[in-house]
Amino acid sequence: MKKCVFAGTFDPFTVGHEDTVKTCLRLFDEVVVALVENKQKQCMFSLSERKEMIESAFAGEKRVRVVVWDGIIVDLLKAEGTNVYVRGLRNTVDFEYENANFYASRDLDKDMITVYLPSEQKHLHVSSTLVKNCIAFEKPFKDYVPEAVYEYIARKRGK
């Protein structure tokens, strides 16, 4: 069975993230979406809220599993029994950041395979930060998140 891990903070999960998972489903039998806590980021949504959002976006898709992970990615890959780590890229800034992490992770696990998936052009500007800013300033954000995520956030905000 071919399995991959796609990890991130996902605060919140965007249409770009959704596209990456959908592409993974074309390549792999199972996709583990791992919510990782980034101590350097101030999150708008709790881990449990983010997990619920992602699960709702893939309700009915048995090949997507959402986990919460508090550790380094190479240990998560070992725990999941795979060596394939997927990263979505929007631009060269993302590439530089991910490439630096790639080399650091390869020092810890030589068998790790990192797969970079480019963002769809229509989503190059979409980020979790954009969505959080829209929410904070009460601006439309429906086009930037999966429908199930939008409904979840709207319900939580009482709208």
Backbone as CSV, one residue per row, in Angstrom:
resi,resn,N_x,N_y,N_z,CA_x,CA_y,CA_z,C_x,C_y,C_z
1,MET,0.847,-1.185,0.000,0.000,0.000,0.000,0.890,1.244,0.000
2,LYS,0.586,2.168,-0.883,1.330,3.422,-0.950,0.636,4.448,-0.059
3,LYS,1.406,5.000,0.855,0.868,5.965,1.810,1.791,7.168,1.865
4,CYS,1.198,8.352,2.079,2.005,9.555,2.259,1.491,10.332,3.459
5,VAL,2.330,11.231,3.923,1.971,12.154,4.995,2.036,13.566,4.433
6,PHE,0.989,14.326,4.697,0.930,15.749,4.349,0.678,16.478,5.659
7,ALA,1.656,17.232,6.122,1.560,17.851,7.443,1.550,19.366,7.349
8,GLY,0.936,19.986,8.344,0.920,21.433,8.427,0.148,21.899,9.641
9,THR,0.123,23.186,9.807,-0.649,23.793,10.889,-2.117,23.864,10.505
10,PHE,-2.385,24.153,9.236,-3.742,24.183,8.682,-4.686,25.049,9.523
11,ASP,-4.295,26.294,9.734,-5.060,27.215,10.590,-5.598,28.392,9.787
12,PRO,-6.696,28.200,9.064,-7.450,26.967,8.821,-7.005,26.286,7.525
13,PHE,-7.620,25.163,7.250,-7.416,24.361,6.050,-8.011,25.103,4.864
14,THR,-7.215,25.302,3.797,-7.645,26.104,2.649,-7.935,25.233,1.424
15,VAL,-8.430,25.879,0.369,-8.649,25.161,-0.891,-7.327,24.695,-1.491
16,GLY,-6.254,25.404,-1.223,-4.934,24.955,-1.666,-4.530,23.660,-0.981
17,HIS,-4.753,23.586,0.328,-4.483,22.349,1.066,-5.356,21.216,0.525
18,GLU,-6.621,21.529,0.287,-7.557,20.533,-0.231,-7.075,19.991,-1.580
19,ASP,-6.622,20.873,-2.462,-6.107,20.437,-3.765,-4.901,19.518,-3.608
20,THR,-4.034,19.837,-2.665,-2.862,18.986,-2.434,-3.289,17.592,-2.004
21,VAL,-4.249,17.509,-1.087,-4.741,16.198,-0.645,-5.387,15.457,-1.813
22,LYS,-6.175,16.150,-2.618,-6.824,15.501,-3.765,-5.790,14.971,-4.764
23,THR,-4.715,15.706,-4.973,-3.644,15.218,-5.849,-2.987,13.998,-5.230
24,CYS,-2.761,14.042,-3.927,-2.184,12.882,-3.232,-3.054,11.640,-3.416
25,LEU,-4.373,11.829,-3.396,-5.285,10.691,-3.564,-5.161,10.065,-4.952
26,ARG,-4.677,10.818,-5.924,-4.447,10.279,-7.267,-3.152,9.471,-7.321
27,LEU,-2.257,9.711,-6.358,-0.944,9.065,-6.359,-0.793,7.971,-5.311
28,PHE,-1.553,8.082,-4.219,-1.367,7.199,-3.071,-2.676,6.520,-2.672
29,ASP,-2.536,5.384,-2.000,-3.706,4.651,-1.505,-4.268,5.277,-0.239
30,GLU,-3.400,5.908,0.540,-3.825,6.563,1.789,-3.045,7.856,1.982
31,VAL,-3.763,8.871,2.471,-3.150,10.159,2.781,-3.372,10.439,4.259
32,VAL,-2.299,10.606,4.982,-2.378,10.987,6.386,-2.161,12.499,6.439
33,VAL,-3.196,13.211,6.846,-3.092,14.653,7.027,-2.751,14.861,8.497
34,ALA,-1.562,15.378,8.735,-1.071,15.517,10.100,-1.113,16.974,10.539
35,LEU,-1.845,17.213,11.589,-1.876,18.534,12.215,-0.709,18.605,13.175
36,VAL,0.188,19.533,12.906,1.341,19.696,13.787,1.263,21.060,14.454
37,GLU,1.701,21.086,15.666,1.699,22.341,16.423,2.996,23.076,16.137
38,ASN,2.872,24.275,15.621,4.037,25.120,15.382,4.084,26.140,16.518
39,LYS,5.032,25.981,17.402,5.125,26.833,18.594,5.378,28.301,18.243
40,GLN,5.831,28.558,17.009,6.125,29.923,16.592,4.904,30.637,16.007
41,LYS,3.815,29.895,15.808,2.614,30.491,15.212,1.532,30.686,16.267
42,GLN,0.820,31.783,16.135,-0.339,32.060,16.971,-1.564,31.584,16.181
43,CYS,-2.208,30.539,16.650,-3.319,29.951,15.908,-4.654,30.579,16.292
44,MET,-5.523,30.698,15.296,-6.871,31.199,15.505,-7.798,30.081,15.983
45,PHE,-7.525,28.851,15.512,-8.373,27.707,15.825,-7.587,26.674,16.629
46,SER,-8.261,26.004,17.532,-7.610,24.972,18.347,-7.297,23.752,17.473
47,LEU,-6.445,22.885,17.980,-6.127,21.647,17.265,-7.378,20.830,16.996
48,SER,-8.244,20.717,17.990,-9.460,19.915,17.801,-10.385,20.549,16.763
49,GLU,-10.463,21.874,16.736,-11.283,22.542,15.720,-10.702,22.306,14.326
50,ARG,-9.402,22.425,14.191,-8.760,22.210,12.898,-8.942,20.770,12.434
51,LYS,-8.847,19.847,13.367,-9.049,18.426,13.029,-10.474,18.202,12.537
52,GLU,-11.436,18.762,13.222,-12.841,18.642,12.799,-13.052,19.244,11.415
53,MET,-12.451,20.395,11.157,-12.603,21.044,9.850,-12.097,20.146,8.726
54,ILE,-10.908,19.591,8.909,-10.318,18.755,7.859,-11.132,17.478,7.685
55,GLU,-11.532,16.877,8.787,-12.349,15.667,8.696,-13.668,15.952,7.983
56,SER,-14.256,17.105,8.238,-15.511,17.443,7.562,-15.290,17.675,6.065
57,ALA,-14.129,18.215,5.695,-13.826,18.445,4.276,-13.674,17.131,3.512
58,PHE,-13.286,16.070,4.210,-13.088,14.771,3.565,-14.015,13.698,4.127
59,ALA,-15.160,14.131,4.616,-16.155,13.181,5.126,-16.507,12.201,4.001
60,GLY,-16.490,10.936,4.330,-16.825,9.922,3.337,-15.636,9.423,2.536
61,GLU,-14.496,10.092,2.634,-13.290,9.650,1.927,-12.459,8.813,2.892
62,LYS,-12.571,7.504,2.755,-11.926,6.568,3.688,-10.400,6.558,3.574
63,ARG,-9.866,7.090,2.476,-8.416,7.052,2.270,-7.697,8.242,2.884
64,VAL,-8.460,9.155,3.500,-7.858,10.306,4.186,-8.051,10.115,5.684
65,ARG,-6.950,10.200,6.398,-6.994,10.088,7.862,-6.291,11.301,8.449
66,VAL,-6.934,11.922,9.437,-6.374,13.116,10.077,-5.837,12.728,11.450
67,VAL,-4.584,13.115,11.710,-3.958,12.839,12.998,-3.368,14.128,13.558
68,VAL,-3.204,14.155,14.848,-2.508,15.260,15.509,-1.139,14.728,15.902
69,TRP,-0.089,15.495,15.617,1.273,15.047,15.894,2.041,16.146,16.609
70,ASP,2.712,15.768,17.684,3.543,16.702,18.433,4.967,16.144,18.447
71,GLY,5.659,16.354,17.366,7.015,15.837,17.248,7.566,16.173,15.884
72,ILE,8.698,15.569,15.560,9.305,15.854,14.266,8.726,14.919,13.200
73,ILE,8.785,15.368,11.961,8.148,14.663,10.855,8.770,13.293,10.611
74,VAL,10.082,13.165,10.716,10.687,11.855,10.454,10.151,10.799,11.419
75,ASP,9.857,11.178,12.660,9.271,10.234,13.611,7.828,9.899,13.244
76,LEU,7.094,10.879,12.727,5.726,10.623,12.271,5.730,9.659,11.088
77,LEU,6.638,9.863,10.152,6.729,8.951,9.007,6.994,7.524,9.471
78,LYS,7.903,7.371,10.416,8.186,6.027,10.949,6.958,5.442,11.637
79,ALA,6.265,6.264,12.432,5.065,5.794,13.131,3.971,5.375,12.153
80,GLU,3.915,6.035,11.005,2.897,5.732,9.989,3.338,4.645,9.002
81,GLY,4.593,4.227,9.098,5.078,3.167,8.216,5.232,3.598,6.769
82,THR,5.617,4.841,6.567,5.869,5.346,5.214,7.111,6.231,5.249
83,ASN,7.689,6.433,4.088,8.830,7.349,4.007,8.527,8.523,3.073
84,VAL,7.268,8.664,2.665,6.891,9.704,1.703,6.218,10.874,2.409
85,TYR,6.821,12.029,2.246,6.347,13.276,2.852,6.002,14.249,1.730
86,VAL,4.779,14.729,1.704,4.302,15.623,0.648,4.266,17.052,1.153
87,ARG,4.730,17.961,0.289,4.687,19.389,0.586,4.064,20.119,-0.594
88,GLY,3.159,21.039,-0.304,2.569,21.882,-1.325,3.385,23.154,-1.465
89,LEU,3.556,23.609,-2.692,4.346,24.813,-2.950,3.524,25.815,-3.753
90,ARG,3.518,27.066,-3.282,2.854,28.139,-4.018,3.833,28.988,-4.797
91,ASN,5.046,29.116,-4.277,6.000,30.054,-4.873,7.429,29.690,-4.462
92,THR,8.370,30.522,-4.888,9.777,30.244,-4.578,10.087,30.412,-3.091
93,VAL,9.347,31.252,-2.412,9.544,31.409,-0.961,9.218,30.092,-0.265
94,ASP,8.078,29.482,-0.647,7.719,28.169,-0.098,8.805,27.147,-0.410
95,PHE,9.306,27.174,-1.653,10.332,26.215,-2.054,11.596,26.349,-1.205
96,GLU,12.056,27.553,-1.006,13.270,27.769,-0.212,13.087,27.258,1.219
97,TYR,11.952,27.566,1.810,11.657,27.117,3.174,11.606,25.589,3.236
98,GLU,10.856,24.986,2.310,10.698,23.531,2.310,12.001,22.818,1.991
99,ASN,12.790,23.382,1.102,14.054,22.747,0.740,15.029,22.735,1.916
100,ALA,15.057,23.810,2.692,15.919,23.832,3.889,15.470,22.751,4.876
101,ASN,14.168,22.625,5.058,13.644,21.582,5.948,13.931,20.186,5.401
102,PHE,13.875,20.043,4.091,14.163,18.758,3.456,15.560,18.269,3.825
103,TYR,16.555,19.135,3.670,17.927,18.716,3.952,18.139,18.422,5.435
104,ALA,17.514,19.198,6.295,17.623,18.920,7.735,16.982,17.574,8.072
105,SER,15.831,17.299,7.481,15.140,16.027,7.747,15.913,14.847,7.166
106,ARG,16.506,15.025,5.992,17.283,13.944,5.383,18.492,13.573,6.234
107,ASP,19.012,14.525,6.998,20.103,14.206,7.920,19.626,13.237,8.995
108,LEU,18.332,13.309,9.334,17.772,12.444,10.378,17.265,11.110,9.827
109,ASP,16.878,11.091,8.548,16.365,9.861,7.946,16.698,9.858,6.451
110,LYS,17.690,9.105,6.095,18.164,9.055,4.702,17.139,8.433,3.748
111,ASP,16.185,7.670,4.272,15.190,7.007,3.429,13.973,7.884,3.127
112,MET,13.892,9.046,3.764,12.755,9.934,3.567,12.717,10.446,2.132
113,ILE,11.522,10.399,1.544,11.300,10.939,0.197,10.335,12.103,0.327
114,THR,10.741,13.272,-0.138,9.875,14.440,-0.107,9.359,14.693,-1.517
115,VAL,8.044,14.838,-1.624,7.391,15.105,-2.904,6.820,16.517,-2.843
116,TYR,7.247,17.360,-3.770,6.728,18.731,-3.856,5.613,18.769,-4.901
117,LEU,4.465,19.292,-4.498,3.343,19.447,-5.415,3.039,20.925,-5.580
118,PRO,3.099,21.427,-6.810,2.809,22.842,-7.019,1.325,23.134,-6.852
119,SER,1.046,24.321,-6.371,-0.331,24.780,-6.207,-0.952,25.038,-7.568
120,GLU,-2.253,24.860,-7.629,-2.974,25.278,-8.831,-2.833,26.791,-8.961
121,GLN,-2.715,27.286,-10.170,-2.490,28.708,-10.397,-3.564,29.566,-9.742
122,LYS,-4.811,29.117,-9.790,-5.909,29.906,-9.235,-5.837,30.035,-7.714
123,HIS,-4.960,29.234,-7.075,-4.841,29.279,-5.614,-3.491,29.809,-5.131
124,LEU,-2.699,30.361,-6.031,-1.364,30.826,-5.641,-1.402,31.876,-4.538
125,HIS,-2.441,32.670,-4.482,-2.539,33.755,-3.490,-3.211,33.314,-2.194
126,VAL,-3.731,32.102,-2.159,-4.498,31.643,-0.998,-3.555,31.113,0.079
127,SER,-3.765,31.591,1.295,-3.002,31.114,2.446,-3.905,31.128,3.671
128,SER,-3.501,30.402,4.684,-4.248,30.431,5.945,-4.233,31.830,6.541
129,THR,-3.127,32.540,6.366,-3.040,33.915,6.875,-4.070,34.804,6.199
130,LEU,-4.222,34.663,4.886,-5.243,35.425,4.162,-6.629,35.151,4.744
131,VAL,-6.929,33.892,4.978,-8.240,33.522,5.518,-8.431,34.109,6.918
132,LYS,-7.414,33.993,7.764,-7.527,34.543,9.122,-7.735,36.051,9.098
133,ASN,-7.047,36.741,8.189,-7.240,38.187,8.068,-8.656,38.518,7.605
134,CYS,-9.157,37.768,6.651,-10.543,37.979,6.202,-11.523,37.781,7.355
135,ILE,-11.319,36.746,8.132,-12.198,36.485,9.277,-12.089,37.615,10.291
136,ALA,-10.872,38.008,10.614,-10.651,39.051,11.626,-11.275,40.384,11.224
137,PHE,-11.238,40.695,9.923,-11.765,41.973,9.456,-13.148,41.834,8.818
138,GLU,-13.763,40.664,9.056,-15.123,40.381,8.580,-15.281,40.610,7.081
139,LYS,-14.355,40.060,6.330,-14.380,40.123,4.869,-14.693,38.722,4.327
140,PRO,-15.197,38.641,3.114,-15.547,37.335,2.546,-14.337,36.409,2.425
141,PHE,-14.534,35.136,2.748,-13.449,34.161,2.626,-13.931,32.825,2.077
142,LYS,-15.167,32.765,1.667,-15.776,31.510,1.223,-15.002,30.838,0.083
143,ASP,-14.436,31.630,-0.814,-13.716,31.067,-1.958,-12.347,30.500,-1.589
144,TYR,-11.895,30.729,-0.377,-10.546,30.338,0.015,-10.479,29.054,0.847
145,VAL,-11.625,28.540,1.237,-11.665,27.326,2.065,-12.669,26.351,1.464
146,PRO,-12.501,25.045,1.719,-13.505,24.085,1.261,-14.872,24.416,1.877
147,GLU,-15.928,24.054,1.182,-17.294,24.362,1.625,-17.541,23.891,3.065
148,ALA,-17.117,22.677,3.389,-17.337,22.145,4.739,-16.599,22.967,5.793
149,VAL,-15.435,23.470,5.454,-14.666,24.308,6.381,-15.368,25.648,6.561
150,TYR,-15.852,26.209,5.462,-16.589,27.474,5.550,-17.807,27.322,6.462
151,GLU,-18.561,26.263,6.259,-19.757,26.025,7.086,-19.389,25.849,8.555
152,TYR,-18.299,25.145,8.812,-17.843,24.939,10.185,-17.503,26.282,10.836
153,ILE,-16.737,27.106,10.142,-16.333,28.402,10.701,-17.546,29.304,10.875
154,ALA,-18.420,29.325,9.907,-19.638,30.162,10.003,-20.488,29.728,11.199
155,ARG,-20.620,28.432,11.389,-21.388,27.893,12.528,-20.753,28.302,13.858
156,LYS,-19.435,28.200,13.934,-18.703,28.552,15.162,-18.819,30.053,15.465
157,ARG,-18.870,30.837,14.406,-18.969,32.290,14.574,-20.412,32.734,14.746
158,GLY,-21.341,31.787,14.638,-22.756,32.113,14.834,-23.377,32.871,13.683
159,LYS,-22.898,32.613,12.473,-23.432,33.319,11.299,-23.990,32.367,10.293
